[in-house]
Amino acid sequence: MLLNKKRFSGFSPDRRAIKGYQPLYHGDTVNHCPGCGRTHWHVGRSTAECAFCETALPLAASMSQAPEPLFWFRGSSTAMPVAA
């Protein structure tokens, strides 16, 4: 997959060198696997996995959201008190 130079024009070379190469799975485009080059993916809630070589990539949509806990524990008014 060739990268468009204009797409990365907003980043300075110094910033790209510090941040490194971060492949992401984008749901609206054809994604080629960085491991084998194929385009068949199993997409989950936070990652996409290549169906052939099992390379996992984070979803671009999940990277833009702050991580939140899945469950909240607030205690229970009906639970028995713990004996000290």
N, C-alpha and C positions, 0 to 999 in steps of 0.2 A: 504494500500500500504506500503510495507516494503522498507526502504531506505538502499541502499548499503553503508556500512561503508567506502569503498575505494573511493567512489564518493566525499565524504566530507573530505578527508584526508588533503587537502590543507589548510583548515581553522582551526585555533586554537579554542579551546573551548571558550576562552574569546571573540573572535570576533563573534562567533555564538550567544553568550549570549547577546552581545550588539546589534547586528543586528536583532535578533529575527527570528521567523519562517515566511518565505515568500513563500507561495504556488504560483506557476506560471503555466500557461497553456502552455504546449509544443506541438507544432503541429505535431511532428514526433513520439510521443509515445501515449500509451493509458493513459488517464488522469482520475483518480477517483476523484469524488467530495469530498472535505473535510467535507461537510455538511451531505451528504446522502450516499456517496460511489458509486453512479451510474456513468455511463460513457457516457451519452448523453449530448452534449453541443451545444449551439448556439454561433458561433464564429463571432465576429465583427472585427473592425479595431484595437481596442486597448484592448478589454476585451473579455472573453469567459464566458457565463452564463450557469449554469446547467439548463437543461430543466425541471427538476423535482422540485428542491427546490429553484431555482433562486439565488444560490450563484454565485457571480461574481469573476473571477480571472483575473489579468492582463496577457497579452500575454508575453511570455518570449522574443519573437522577438522584441516587442515594448519597452521592458525595456532596451535593449542594444543600442537603438538609442536616441540621444538627442531630446528633444521636440522642434518642429519647428512650427511657426505660419502657419495656413492654408491659410490666406489671407494677402496680402500686400497692404497697402494704400500708394500711393506715391503722391496723389494729381491729379488734372486733369487740363490740359491746356485749356479745353473748359468750365470749371465751371465758374459761375459768381462770381466776387469778393464780399466778404462780406462787407457791409457798416458798418463803425465804428460809 
